[in-house]
């Protein structure tokens, strides 16, 4: 099996960053520590390779972080990857991306594959992190950070927006504007877009003493087409709500397309509220009211936490939320 910088650090009893400093000669290192690292390298025949612009650096393949993420075309996940890349590049890491279809089976397949390839760490975006995920990561001593859910596993921190609170605030805003018949289009098989944003909706409806109609709670995949289908299902109940809260902007735009095709005015007849603050929310007409947050900052925060775990630092919070706010635009009244 190929020896990595992580193996050298383990043998020498030091952090990966210390091994990197010994190899690069970038910062002074205690002589005893330096000798332990060099001896581990000698015993394993480990050789550093030259990376242009970086001097003698650790094996490029060992300066890697893996990202497991659903297919992310035209979603905020694009910005999330940008955020990871910014921090990873700063620390000299490259990114390996495993695109999944959003099912636990493909996520676990990628997790096993990355565990065998032994990157320095992993950022996970997907379904709920469970016992099987934890077992695979622990078996290869793989530092992990979760995104889009709140971790329940000690030593595995998580990062995202506070989906429950943000959804609660969005629906409460609609209720305060006088809406009493509020529907929701939420995600299926997804903790953030499904479970948590639906939870916020239900809490807000309960606190506003508004009834929740089961036939106005529609789940769908994250796409414009699915949002259209979900809105058509709501309209097919024979009555239209006065407002619809959608768990993503793409769903919301699909819902608006459906309403406009039926001659429904937005927001005069039906208000539509999205979530994510994506680029498309500001260019669609009418401009979409949405929960806005920085997906780039989510990615950067996750990557910063992972860098600390890789270096063996303490003090990484179990869970972190980035700031969100309500961007009130033209699709609500």
C-alpha positions as CSV (number, residue, x, y, z in Angstrom):
1,X,0.0,0.0,0.0
2,X,1.2,3.5,-0.9
3,X,2.7,5.4,2.1
4,X,1.2,8.8,2.6
5,X,2.1,11.9,4.6
6,X,-0.6,10.8,7.1
7,X,1.3,7.5,7.7
8,X,4.6,9.4,8.3
9,X,2.9,11.7,10.8
10,X,1.4,8.7,12.7
11,X,4.8,6.9,12.8
12,X,6.6,10.0,14.0
13,X,3.8,10.9,16.5
14,X,3.4,14.4,15.0
15,X,0.8,16.3,13.0
16,X,0.6,16.3,9.2
17,X,1.5,20.0,9.1
18,X,4.7,19.2,11.1
19,X,5.7,16.6,8.5
20,X,5.0,19.1,5.8
21,X,7.2,21.7,7.5
22,X,10.0,19.2,7.8
23,X,9.7,18.4,4.1
24,X,9.3,21.9,3.0
25,X,11.7,23.5,5.4
26,X,9.1,26.3,5.6
27,X,9.3,26.8,9.4
28,X,11.7,25.8,12.2
29,X,11.1,22.4,13.7
30,X,12.5,20.9,16.9
31,X,15.5,18.8,16.1
32,X,14.2,15.7,17.9
33,X,10.9,16.0,16.0
34,X,12.7,16.5,12.7
35,X,14.8,13.4,13.3
36,X,11.7,11.3,14.1
37,X,10.0,12.4,10.8
38,X,13.1,11.8,8.8
39,X,13.5,8.3,10.3
40,X,9.9,7.4,9.5
41,X,10.5,8.5,6.0
42,X,13.7,6.4,5.8
43,X,12.0,3.3,7.1
44,X,9.1,3.5,4.7
45,X,11.2,4.8,1.7
46,X,8.8,7.7,1.5
47,X,9.8,10.3,-1.0
48,X,8.5,13.8,-1.4
49,X,7.9,15.2,-4.9
50,X,8.4,18.7,-6.2
51,X,5.3,20.8,-6.7
52,X,6.0,23.8,-8.9
53,X,6.0,27.0,-6.9
54,X,6.0,25.0,-3.6
55,X,9.5,23.6,-3.2
56,X,9.9,20.1,-2.0
57,X,6.4,19.3,-0.8
58,X,4.5,16.2,0.3
59,X,3.2,13.8,-2.3
60,X,0.5,15.7,-4.2
61,X,-1.9,12.7,-3.8
62,X,-1.5,12.9,0.0
63,X,-2.4,16.6,0.0
64,X,-6.0,15.9,-0.9
65,X,-9.4,16.3,0.5
66,X,-12.4,14.4,-0.8
67,X,-15.9,15.8,-1.2
68,X,-19.0,13.6,-1.5
69,X,-21.9,15.6,-2.8
70,X,-25.1,15.2,-4.9
71,X,-25.0,16.3,-8.6
72,X,-24.9,20.1,-8.2
73,X,-25.6,21.7,-11.6
74,X,-27.3,25.1,-11.3
75,X,-27.7,25.0,-7.5
76,X,-26.1,26.6,-4.5
77,X,-23.8,23.6,-4.3
78,X,-21.8,25.2,-7.1
79,X,-21.0,28.0,-4.7
80,X,-20.3,25.5,-1.9
81,X,-17.6,23.8,-4.0
82,X,-16.1,27.3,-4.7
83,X,-15.8,27.9,-1.0
84,X,-14.1,24.6,-0.3
85,X,-11.7,25.2,-3.2
86,X,-10.7,28.6,-1.9
87,X,-9.6,27.3,1.5
88,X,-8.1,24.0,0.2
89,X,-6.0,25.9,-2.3
90,X,-4.7,28.2,0.4
91,X,-3.5,25.2,2.4
92,X,-2.0,23.5,-0.7
93,X,-4.7,20.8,-1.0
94,X,-6.4,19.5,-4.2
95,X,-10.0,18.3,-4.2
96,X,-11.4,14.9,-5.3
97,X,-15.2,15.1,-5.9
98,X,-17.6,12.1,-5.7
99,X,-20.9,13.1,-7.4
100,X,-23.8,10.9,-6.1
101,X,-27.4,10.5,-7.1
102,X,-28.4,11.5,-3.6
103,X,-29.0,7.9,-2.3
104,X,-27.3,6.4,0.7
105,X,-26.1,3.5,-1.4
106,X,-24.0,5.7,-3.8
107,X,-22.8,7.8,-0.9
108,X,-21.5,4.8,1.0
109,X,-19.9,3.5,-2.1
110,X,-17.9,6.7,-2.5
111,X,-17.1,6.7,1.2
112,X,-15.6,3.2,1.0
113,X,-13.7,4.2,-2.1
114,X,-12.3,7.3,-0.6
115,X,-11.4,5.5,2.6
116,X,-9.3,3.0,0.6
117,X,-7.6,5.8,-1.3
118,X,-6.9,7.6,2.0
119,X,-7.2,11.3,1.4
120,X,-6.3,13.6,4.3
121,X,-10.0,14.4,5.1
122,X,-13.5,14.4,3.7
123,X,-16.5,16.7,3.5
124,X,-19.8,15.0,3.2
125,X,-23.1,16.4,1.7
126,X,-25.9,14.0,1.6
127,X,-28.4,11.9,3.5
128,X,-28.3,11.5,7.3
129,X,-24.9,10.4,8.5
130,X,-25.4,7.1,10.3
131,X,-23.6,4.2,12.0
132,X,-22.4,2.7,8.7
133,X,-20.9,6.0,7.6
134,X,-19.2,6.4,11.0
135,X,-17.8,2.8,10.9
136,X,-16.3,3.3,7.4
137,X,-14.7,6.6,8.4
138,X,-13.3,5.3,11.7
139,X,-11.8,2.2,10.1
140,X,-9.5,4.4,8.0
141,X,-9.1,7.2,10.6
142,X,-10.6,9.6,8.1
143,X,-11.4,13.1,9.5
144,X,-14.9,14.2,8.3
145,X,-17.0,17.3,8.3
146,X,-20.8,17.1,7.5
147,X,-22.7,19.8,5.6
148,X,-26.5,20.2,5.5
149,X,-27.3,18.4,8.7
150,X,-26.4,18.6,12.4
151,X,-23.9,15.9,13.4
152,X,-24.7,13.6,16.3
153,X,-21.3,11.9,16.2
154,X,-18.6,13.2,18.5
155,X,-15.5,14.3,16.6
156,X,-17.5,14.7,13.3
157,X,-18.5,18.4,13.2
158,X,-21.1,19.8,10.9
159,X,-21.8,23.1,9.1
160,X,-24.9,24.7,7.5
161,X,-27.6,27.3,7.7
162,X,-30.1,26.9,10.5
163,X,-32.8,25.4,8.2
164,X,-35.5,25.1,10.9
165,X,-35.2,28.7,12.1
166,X,-34.9,30.1,8.6
167,X,-37.9,28.3,7.3
168,X,-39.8,29.3,10.5
169,X,-39.0,32.9,9.8
170,X,-40.1,32.7,6.2
171,X,-43.5,31.2,6.9
172,X,-44.0,33.5,9.9
173,X,-43.3,36.5,7.6
174,X,-46.1,35.2,5.3
175,X,-48.5,34.8,8.2
176,X,-47.7,38.3,9.4
177,X,-48.6,39.6,6.0
178,X,-52.0,38.2,6.4
179,X,-51.7,34.8,4.6
180,X,-53.8,32.1,6.2
181,X,-53.7,29.4,3.5
182,X,-50.0,28.5,3.1
183,X,-48.7,25.5,1.2
184,X,-45.2,24.0,1.2
185,X,-43.1,22.3,-1.5
186,X,-40.3,20.5,0.2
187,X,-37.5,18.0,-0.7
188,X,-37.7,14.3,-0.5
189,X,-35.0,12.1,1.1
190,X,-33.0,15.1,2.2
191,X,-32.4,16.2,5.8
192,X,-32.0,19.9,5.0
193,X,-34.4,20.5,2.2
194,X,-36.9,18.0,3.4
195,X,-37.0,17.2,7.1
196,X,-35.6,20.5,8.6
197,X,-37.3,23.0,6.3
198,X,-40.6,21.1,6.7
199,X,-40.2,21.2,10.5
200,X,-39.7,25.0,10.4
201,X,-42.9,25.3,8.3
202,X,-44.9,23.2,10.7
203,X,-43.7,25.1,13.8
204,X,-44.5,28.5,12.2
205,X,-48.0,27.3,11.2
206,X,-48.6,26.0,14.7
207,X,-47.4,29.2,16.4
208,X,-49.6,31.3,14.0
209,X,-52.5,28.9,14.8
210,X,-52.9,28.1,11.1
211,X,-54.1,24.7,9.8
212,X,-51.8,22.5,7.8
213,X,-53.5,20.8,4.9
214,X,-51.9,17.4,4.1
215,X,-52.7,17.8,0.4
216,X,-50.8,21.1,0.4
217,X,-47.6,19.5,1.8
218,X,-45.9,18.1,-1.4
219,X,-42.5,16.5,-1.6
220,X,-40.4,16.6,-4.8
221,X,-36.8,16.4,-6.1
222,X,-34.7,19.6,-6.3
223,X,-35.4,20.9,-9.8
224,X,-37.5,23.4,-11.7
225,X,-39.5,20.6,-13.4
226,X,-40.3,18.9,-10.1
227,X,-41.3,22.2,-8.6
228,X,-43.7,22.7,-11.5
229,X,-45.2,19.2,-10.9
230,X,-45.6,19.8,-7.2
231,X,-47.4,23.1,-7.7
232,X,-49.7,21.4,-10.3
233,X,-50.5,18.8,-7.6
234,X,-51.4,21.6,-5.1
235,X,-53.6,23.3,-7.7
236,X,-55.2,20.0,-8.5
237,X,-56.7,19.9,-5.0
238,X,-59.4,22.3,-6.3
239,X,-58.3,25.3,-4.2
240,X,-55.2,27.5,-4.4
241,X,-53.3,28.7,-1.3
242,X,-52.6,32.4,-1.0
243,X,-48.9,31.6,-0.5
244,X,-46.5,28.8,-1.1
245,X,-43.2,28.3,0.7
246,X,-40.7,26.3,-1.3
247,X,-37.7,24.6,0.2
248,X,-35.4,25.7,-2.7
249,X,-35.3,28.4,-5.3
250,X,-35.4,25.9,-8.1
251,X,-38.6,24.5,-6.7
252,X,-40.0,28.0,-6.3
253,X,-39.3,28.9,-9.9
254,X,-41.0,25.7,-11.1
255,X,-44.0,26.6,-8.9
256,X,-44.1,30.1,-10.4
257,X,-43.9,28.8,-13.9
258,X,-46.9,26.5,-13.2
259,X,-48.9,29.3,-11.7
260,X,-48.2,31.7,-14.5
261,X,-49.1,29.1,-17.1
262,X,-52.5,28.8,-15.4
263,X,-53.0,32.6,-15.5
264,X,-52.4,33.1,-11.8
265,X,-50.9,36.4,-10.9
266,X,-47.8,36.5,-8.6
267,X,-48.0,37.9,-6.0
268,X,-51.5,39.3,-6.4
269,X,-53.2,35.9,-6.3
270,X,-50.5,33.7,-4.8
271,X,-47.2,34.7,-3.1
272,X,-44.2,32.4,-3.6
273,X,-41.2,32.2,-1.1
274,X,-38.0,30.4,-2.0
275,X,-34.9,29.3,-0.1
276,X,-31.2,29.5,-0.9
277,X,-30.7,33.0,-2.4
278,X,-29.4,31.4,-5.6
279,X,-28.4,33.5,-8.6
280,X,-31.6,32.6,-10.5
281,X,-33.7,34.0,-7.7
282,X,-32.7,37.5,-8.7
283,X,-33.0,37.2,-12.5
284,X,-36.4,35.5,-12.7
285,X,-39.4,37.8,-13.1
286,X,-41.0,38.5,-10.7
287,X,-37.9,38.5,-8.6
288,X,-38.1,35.7,-6.0
289,X,-38.4,36.4,-2.3
290,X,-36.1,34.0,-0.7
291,X,-34.1,32.9,2.4
292,X,-30.6,34.1,1.5
293,X,-27.2,32.9,2.9
294,X,-23.7,32.5,1.6
295,X,-23.2,28.9,0.3
296,X,-19.6,29.9,-0.4
297,X,-19.2,30.7,3.3
298,X,-20.7,27.3,4.2
299,X,-18.0,25.6,2.0
300,X,-15.2,27.8,3.4
301,X,-16.3,27.1,7.0
302,X,-16.5,23.3,6.4
303,X,-13.0,23.4,4.8
304,X,-11.5,25.4,7.6
305,X,-12.9,23.0,10.2
306,X,-11.5,20.1,8.2
307,X,-8.1,21.6,8.0
308,X,-8.1,21.9,11.8
309,X,-9.1,18.2,12.2
310,X,-6.3,17.2,9.7
311,X,-3.8,19.1,11.8
312,X,-5.0,17.5,15.0
313,X,-6.2,20.8,16.5
314,X,-8.9,21.0,19.1
315,X,-11.7,23.5,19.6
316,X,-13.7,22.7,16.4
317,X,-17.3,23.3,17.4
318,X,-19.7,20.3,17.0
319,X,-22.0,22.4,14.7
320,X,-21.7,25.8,13.1
321,X,-24.4,27.8,11.3
322,X,-23.8,30.6,8.8
323,X,-25.9,33.8,8.8
324,X,-29.1,33.9,6.9
325,X,-31.7,36.6,6.2
326,X,-35.0,37.1,4.4
327,X,-34.5,38.8,1.0
328,X,-37.9,40.3,0.3
329,X,-38.5,40.9,-3.4
330,X,-41.4,40.9,-5.9
331,X,-42.9,37.4,-5.5
332,X,-44.6,38.1,-2.1
333,X,-47.0,40.6,-0.8
